[in-house]
Amino acid sequence: MARDSGERHPRLLVLGAGPAQLGLLEAARERGLFTIVVDRDPGAPGFALAGRRAIVSTEDERGIERLAQAERIDGVISPGIDWPVGIAARVAARVGIPHPLEPAGAALAVSKARQRERLEQAGVPQPRWRLVTGVERGLPVPCVVKAPDRQGQRGLSVVRDERDLAPAIAAAVDASRSGSALVEELVEGPEVTVNAFSVDGEFVPLTVTDRITAEPPAFGVALAHVWPSRADHGAAEKVAADAAAALGIRSGPTYTQVRIGAGGRPKVMEVAARLGGGHDAELCRAALGVDLNGLALAAALGEQVEPPVPVPQVGGATTAFLVAPPGSLLGLDGVEDAERAEGVVAVRVYRRPGFRFGELRVGSDRAGAVLAVGDSRDEAYERARSAAALIRFQTDAALV
């Protein structure tokens, strides 16, 4: 049972106030929850939705625990970002409040290296991999090199030439918390995302979306999520379910990236025990009528949750991300036109004038998103892209 906070509304500690948390924070406000929102960036867009804001890093575990105790919270959640998932589970255990994840399972979920070990033990299909601290004999090229305990493309490189292997490993080691790099075989083929929710060990697959990604140097950065995927849904859902079971994830949301390799065989690229950071929950609600944000909130507060029953609402749905030209943001227009466009469900702009955009390299470089629906996936995709094209960002560099 949740602790009696002495307040009329349950108190929820939310780790993160960036774009990835906006949907959940809106859902929390609609439900009447009092949110204490943590982020180190005073300008984070989610602070506008917070009941109380705390300028604290989402990785400051001691600071977060002190805040949790002082605020007498009823639940804690880390939507959209990986490392604080483990912090949320540990803090919940120490302050004696419910949480959908056990600390041990959360620790597996936030470490790519430990994930690889556990998936290998369970026989879940995945890329060949090796954990290294420097160049070793026999490493595959081409390959993907990444920091095993980071997200958002930090320390991530695609290596197609052996001459680039050493600097890629050095960059990953430098970015990692553990001083190591994960080297994985490069699996060619389409990439899909399986969003799901588990209740007492029952894995319920929801949206399976195609990830449309940017060209290097923004390797892995999604430009769009398109539902329904053209891939074999059943095969992708099966490996995602097997991966969640192998990691001991029995309750709450999961976000699993799957690459469809040679012969149509799916391989698990990574599993996150959280909501997807690209407005996946909002797409799920538009596509299938399942309030994934609401389910995540209920699970974080220790409430009884029934397995969701997805029912298609439309033929297709797409989230298309906005990319601004580099430079300091002076202003933008076309948002209202985009909101009025046919099939558009929501438009989000993440940044205010004065924010400085760099070249697109990581997910946090994106400027916003458009969610649109249609009678088919292709119609939804075109509607989202057309609406996104109506939004124009003016930056100082673009005016030079």
C-alpha positions as CSV (number, residue, x, y, z in Angstrom):
1,M,0.0,0.0,0.0
2,A,1.1,3.6,-0.7
3,R,2.1,5.7,2.3
4,D,-0.6,8.1,3.6
5,S,0.9,11.4,2.5
6,G,-1.6,13.5,4.5
7,E,-2.5,15.3,1.3
8,R,-5.6,15.1,-0.8
9,H,-3.7,14.1,-4.0
10,P,-1.1,11.4,-4.3
11,R,2.4,12.7,-4.6
12,L,4.6,11.4,-7.4
13,L,8.3,12.0,-7.9
14,V,9.1,12.2,-11.6
15,L,12.8,11.8,-12.7
16,G,13.2,14.0,-15.7
17,A,11.5,17.1,-17.1
18,G,12.7,16.9,-20.7
19,P,10.7,16.1,-23.9
20,A,10.6,12.4,-23.1
21,Q,8.6,13.1,-19.9
22,L,6.0,15.5,-21.3
23,G,3.2,13.0,-22.0
24,L,3.4,11.4,-18.6
25,L,3.5,14.8,-16.9
26,E,0.4,15.8,-18.8
27,A,-1.4,12.6,-17.8
28,A,-0.4,13.1,-14.2
29,R,-1.9,16.6,-14.2
30,E,-5.1,15.4,-15.8
31,R,-5.4,12.7,-13.1
32,G,-4.9,15.3,-10.3
33,L,-1.6,14.0,-9.0
34,F,0.9,16.3,-7.3
35,T,4.2,15.9,-9.1
36,I,7.6,16.8,-7.8
37,V,9.8,16.9,-10.9
38,V,13.5,16.5,-10.9
39,D,15.9,17.8,-13.6
40,R,19.2,19.6,-13.6
41,D,18.2,21.9,-16.5
42,P,16.2,24.9,-15.1
43,G,14.8,25.4,-18.7
44,A,13.5,21.8,-19.1
45,P,10.1,22.0,-20.8
46,G,8.4,19.6,-18.3
47,F,8.8,22.0,-15.4
48,A,5.8,23.9,-16.7
49,L,3.7,20.9,-15.8
50,A,5.2,20.3,-12.4
51,G,3.5,20.8,-9.1
52,R,6.9,21.4,-7.6
53,R,10.3,21.5,-9.4
54,A,13.7,20.5,-8.1
55,I,16.9,21.4,-9.8
56,V,18.6,18.1,-9.1
57,S,20.3,15.8,-11.6
58,T,18.3,12.7,-12.4
59,E,21.5,10.7,-11.6
60,D,22.0,12.2,-8.1
61,E,20.7,9.1,-6.2
62,R,21.4,10.5,-2.7
63,G,19.8,13.8,-3.5
64,I,16.7,12.1,-5.0
65,E,16.4,9.9,-1.9
66,R,16.6,12.9,0.4
67,L,13.9,14.6,-1.7
68,A,11.7,11.5,-1.7
69,Q,11.8,11.4,2.1
70,A,11.3,15.1,2.6
71,E,8.3,15.2,0.2
72,R,6.7,12.0,1.6
73,I,6.1,10.7,-1.9
74,D,3.6,7.9,-2.8
75,G,5.5,6.8,-5.9
76,V,8.5,7.5,-8.1
77,I,8.9,7.0,-11.8
78,S,11.6,7.5,-14.5
79,P,9.7,7.8,-17.8
80,G,11.8,8.1,-21.0
81,I,15.3,7.9,-19.7
82,D,17.2,4.7,-18.7
83,W,19.8,5.2,-15.9
84,P,17.3,6.7,-13.4
85,V,15.1,3.6,-13.8
86,G,17.5,1.9,-11.5
87,I,17.6,4.8,-9.1
88,A,13.8,5.0,-8.9
89,A,13.6,1.3,-8.0
90,R,16.3,1.5,-5.3
91,V,14.9,4.7,-3.8
92,A,11.4,3.2,-3.7
93,A,12.7,0.2,-1.9
94,R,14.6,2.2,0.7
95,V,11.8,4.6,1.5
96,G,9.2,1.8,1.6
97,I,6.8,2.7,-1.3
98,P,5.6,0.5,-4.1
99,H,7.4,0.2,-7.4
100,P,6.8,-2.1,-10.4
101,L,10.5,-3.1,-10.6
102,E,12.6,-4.9,-8.1
103,P,16.0,-3.2,-7.8
104,A,17.9,-6.2,-9.1
105,G,15.8,-6.3,-12.3
106,A,16.1,-2.6,-12.7
107,A,19.9,-2.9,-12.5
108,L,19.8,-5.3,-15.4
109,A,17.6,-3.1,-17.4
110,V,19.9,-0.1,-17.3
111,S,23.2,-1.9,-18.2
112,K,23.5,-2.9,-21.8
113,A,26.4,-5.3,-20.9
114,R,24.5,-7.1,-18.1
115,Q,21.5,-7.3,-20.5
116,R,23.6,-9.0,-23.1
117,E,24.9,-11.5,-20.5
118,R,21.4,-12.4,-19.3
119,L,19.9,-12.5,-22.8
120,E,22.7,-14.8,-23.9
121,Q,22.0,-17.1,-20.9
122,A,18.3,-17.2,-21.8
123,G,19.0,-17.9,-25.5
124,V,17.3,-14.7,-26.7
125,P,18.4,-13.8,-30.2
126,Q,20.7,-10.8,-30.2
127,P,23.8,-9.5,-32.0
128,R,27.2,-11.1,-31.2
129,W,29.0,-8.9,-28.7
130,R,32.0,-8.3,-26.6
131,L,32.8,-6.0,-23.7
132,V,36.2,-4.4,-24.1
133,T,38.4,-1.6,-22.7
134,G,40.5,-1.3,-25.9
135,V,41.1,-2.8,-29.3
136,E,41.3,-6.6,-29.1
137,R,41.9,-9.2,-31.8
138,G,38.9,-10.7,-33.5
139,L,36.5,-7.8,-33.1
140,P,33.9,-7.8,-35.9
141,V,34.0,-5.0,-38.5
142,P,31.5,-3.6,-39.4
143,C,30.2,-3.2,-35.9
144,V,28.5,-0.8,-33.5
145,V,30.5,0.5,-30.6
146,K,28.6,2.0,-27.6
147,A,28.9,2.9,-23.9
148,P,27.2,0.1,-22.1
149,D,25.6,2.3,-19.5
150,R,24.5,5.4,-21.5
151,Q,21.5,6.2,-23.7
152,G,20.7,8.8,-26.3
153,Q,23.6,8.0,-28.7
154,R,26.3,9.1,-26.2
155,G,29.5,7.3,-27.1
156,L,27.8,5.5,-30.0
157,S,29.6,4.9,-33.3
158,V,29.1,2.7,-36.4
159,V,32.5,1.4,-37.5
160,R,32.8,0.1,-41.1
161,D,36.6,0.5,-41.4
162,E,39.1,-1.0,-39.0
163,R,41.0,2.3,-38.9
164,D,38.0,3.8,-37.1
165,L,37.7,1.1,-34.5
166,A,40.3,2.4,-32.0
167,P,38.9,6.0,-31.8
168,A,35.3,4.6,-31.6
169,I,36.2,2.4,-28.6
170,A,38.1,5.3,-27.0
171,A,35.0,7.5,-27.3
172,A,32.7,4.9,-25.9
173,V,35.1,4.2,-23.0
174,D,35.3,7.9,-22.3
175,A,31.5,8.2,-22.3
176,S,30.8,5.2,-20.1
177,R,30.5,5.1,-16.3
178,S,32.3,1.8,-16.1
179,G,35.4,2.6,-18.3
180,S,34.4,0.0,-20.9
181,A,32.9,-0.3,-24.4
182,L,30.4,-2.7,-25.9
183,V,31.3,-3.9,-29.4
184,E,28.4,-5.5,-31.3
185,E,28.0,-6.9,-34.7
186,L,26.3,-4.6,-37.1
187,V,22.9,-6.2,-37.9
188,E,21.6,-4.9,-41.2
189,G,17.9,-4.6,-41.7
190,P,14.8,-2.6,-40.6
191,E,14.5,-1.7,-36.9
192,V,11.2,-1.8,-35.0
193,T,10.1,-0.9,-31.5
194,V,7.8,-3.1,-29.4
195,N,6.0,-1.1,-26.8
196,A,4.4,-3.3,-24.2
197,F,3.0,-3.5,-20.6
198,S,3.4,-6.3,-18.2
199,V,1.0,-7.2,-15.3
200,D,2.1,-9.9,-12.8
201,G,4.3,-11.5,-15.5
202,E,1.8,-11.3,-18.3
203,F,3.5,-9.5,-21.2
204,V,0.9,-7.6,-23.3
205,P,2.4,-6.3,-26.6
206,L,0.9,-3.0,-27.8
207,T,2.3,-1.0,-30.7
208,V,5.0,-2.4,-33.0
209,T,6.4,0.6,-34.9
210,D,8.9,1.0,-37.7
211,R,11.8,3.3,-36.7
212,I,12.7,5.7,-39.5
213,T,16.2,6.9,-38.5
214,A,18.6,9.7,-39.5
215,E,21.7,9.3,-41.5
216,P,25.2,9.4,-39.8
217,P,26.5,11.1,-37.8
218,A,23.1,10.8,-36.1
219,F,23.1,7.0,-36.2
220,G,20.1,5.6,-34.4
221,V,18.3,8.9,-33.9
222,A,14.6,8.3,-34.8
223,L,13.0,10.8,-37.3
224,A,9.7,9.0,-37.1
225,H,7.8,6.1,-35.5
226,V,5.3,4.5,-37.9
227,W,2.5,2.2,-36.9
228,P,1.7,-0.5,-37.8
229,S,5.1,-1.9,-38.7
230,R,5.6,-3.8,-41.9
231,A,7.7,-6.4,-40.1
232,D,6.4,-9.7,-38.7
233,H,4.6,-8.5,-35.6
234,G,4.4,-11.9,-34.0
235,A,8.1,-12.6,-34.3
236,A,9.1,-9.2,-32.9
237,E,6.6,-9.4,-30.0
238,K,7.9,-12.9,-29.2
239,V,11.6,-11.9,-28.8
240,A,10.5,-8.8,-26.9
241,A,8.5,-10.9,-24.5
242,D,11.4,-13.4,-24.1
243,A,13.8,-10.6,-23.4
244,A,11.5,-9.0,-20.7
245,A,11.2,-12.4,-19.0
246,A,15.0,-13.0,-19.2
247,L,15.5,-9.7,-17.4
248,G,12.9,-10.4,-14.7
249,I,10.6,-7.6,-15.8
250,R,7.2,-8.7,-14.6
251,S,5.3,-5.4,-14.2
252,G,5.2,-2.1,-15.9
253,P,6.1,-0.7,-19.3
254,T,8.8,-1.9,-21.6
255,Y,10.3,-0.4,-24.8
256,T,12.3,-3.0,-26.8
257,Q,14.3,-2.2,-30.0
258,V,14.4,-5.1,-32.4
259,R,16.4,-5.4,-35.6
260,I,15.0,-7.6,-38.3
261,G,18.1,-9.4,-39.7
262,A,18.9,-11.8,-42.5
263,G,16.0,-14.1,-43.3
264,G,13.6,-12.0,-41.4
265,R,15.0,-13.2,-38.0
266,P,14.5,-10.6,-35.3
267,K,17.3,-9.8,-32.8
268,V,17.0,-7.8,-29.6
269,M,19.1,-4.7,-29.7
270,E,18.1,-3.4,-26.3
271,V,15.3,-3.4,-23.7
272,A,14.2,-0.4,-21.6
273,A,12.0,-0.9,-18.5
274,R,10.2,2.3,-19.1
275,L,8.0,4.3,-21.5
276,G,9.5,5.1,-24.8
277,G,11.0,8.5,-25.0
278,G,9.6,9.5,-28.4
279,H,6.0,10.0,-27.3
280,D,5.3,6.2,-27.8
281,A,2.6,6.2,-25.1
282,E,0.7,9.0,-26.9
283,L,1.0,7.1,-30.2
284,C,-0.3,3.9,-28.5
285,R,-3.4,5.7,-27.2
286,A,-4.1,7.2,-30.6
287,A,-3.6,3.8,-32.4
288,L,-5.0,1.3,-29.9
289,G,-7.0,3.2,-27.3
290,V,-4.6,2.1,-24.5
291,D,-3.6,4.8,-22.0
292,L,0.0,3.7,-21.5
293,N,0.8,6.8,-19.6
294,G,-2.1,6.1,-17.2
295,L,-1.0,2.5,-16.7
296,A,2.6,3.6,-15.9
297,L,1.3,6.1,-13.4
298,A,-0.9,3.5,-11.7
299,A,1.9,1.0,-11.6
300,A,4.3,3.6,-10.0
301,L,1.7,4.3,-7.3
302,G,1.2,0.6,-6.5
303,E,-2.4,0.5,-7.7
304,Q,-4.0,-2.7,-9.0
305,V,-3.7,-2.7,-12.8
306,E,-5.6,-5.0,-15.2
307,P,-3.9,-6.2,-18.4
308,P,-4.7,-3.7,-21.2
309,V,-6.9,-4.7,-24.1
310,P,-5.7,-3.0,-27.3
311,V,-8.4,-2.2,-29.9
312,P,-7.3,-0.5,-33.1
313,Q,-8.8,3.1,-33.4
314,V,-7.3,4.0,-36.8
315,G,-5.5,2.3,-39.7
316,G,-2.2,4.0,-39.1
317,A,-0.4,6.4,-36.7
318,T,2.9,8.3,-37.0
319,T,5.1,10.4,-34.7
320,A,7.4,12.6,-36.9
321,F,10.1,14.6,-35.2
322,L,11.0,18.2,-35.9
323,V,14.6,19.2,-36.7
324,A,15.6,22.8,-36.5
325,P,18.5,24.4,-38.3
326,P,21.6,25.0,-36.1
327,G,21.9,28.2,-34.2
328,S,20.1,30.2,-31.5
329,L,16.3,30.0,-31.9
330,L,14.8,33.4,-32.7
331,G,11.3,32.3,-33.3
332,L,9.0,29.9,-35.2
333,D,5.8,29.9,-37.1
334,G,3.4,27.5,-38.6
335,V,2.5,25.6,-35.4
336,E,-1.2,26.5,-35.6
337,D,-1.3,25.5,-39.3
338,A,0.2,22.2,-38.3
339,E,-2.3,21.7,-35.5
340,R,-5.2,22.3,-38.0
341,A,-3.9,19.9,-40.6
342,E,-5.9,16.8,-41.4
343,G,-5.3,13.8,-39.1
344,V,-3.0,15.7,-36.6
345,V,-3.6,14.7,-33.0
346,A,-0.9,16.7,-31.3
347,V,2.0,19.0,-32.0
348,R,4.9,19.5,-29.6
349,V,7.6,22.1,-29.7
350,Y,10.3,21.5,-27.1
351,R,12.3,24.7,-27.1
352,R,11.8,28.4,-26.6
353,P,13.5,31.3,-28.2
354,G,17.1,31.6,-27.0
355,F,17.8,27.9,-27.1
356,R,20.8,27.0,-29.2
357,F,20.4,24.0,-31.6
358,G,23.4,22.1,-32.8
359,E,23.7,19.7,-35.7
360,L,21.4,16.6,-35.3
361,R,23.5,14.0,-33.6
362,V,21.5,12.7,-30.7
363,G,17.9,12.4,-29.8
364,S,18.0,15.5,-27.6
365,D,18.9,17.6,-30.6
366,R,15.3,17.2,-32.0
367,A,13.1,20.2,-31.8
368,G,9.6,18.8,-31.4
369,A,7.2,16.2,-32.8
370,V,3.9,15.8,-34.7
371,L,1.5,12.9,-34.1
372,A,-0.9,12.2,-36.9
373,V,-3.4,9.3,-37.7
374,G,-4.9,8.1,-40.9
375,D,-6.8,5.2,-42.6
376,S,-3.4,3.5,-43.3
377,R,0.2,3.7,-42.1
378,D,1.2,5.4,-45.3
379,E,-1.5,8.1,-45.0
380,A,-0.6,8.7,-41.3
381,Y,3.1,9.0,-42.2
382,E,2.4,11.5,-45.0
383,R,0.1,13.6,-42.8
384,A,2.6,13.8,-40.1
385,R,5.5,14.7,-42.4
386,S,3.3,17.3,-44.2
387,A,2.2,18.9,-41.0
388,A,5.8,18.9,-39.7
389,A,6.9,20.7,-42.9
390,L,4.5,23.6,-42.0
391,I,6.6,24.4,-38.9
392,R,9.5,26.8,-39.6
393,F,12.2,27.5,-37.1
394,Q,14.2,30.7,-37.4
395,T,17.7,30.6,-36.0
396,D,20.5,33.2,-36.2
397,A,22.7,30.9,-38.2
398,A,20.0,30.3,-40.7
399,L,19.8,34.0,-41.4
400,V,23.5,34.4,-42.1
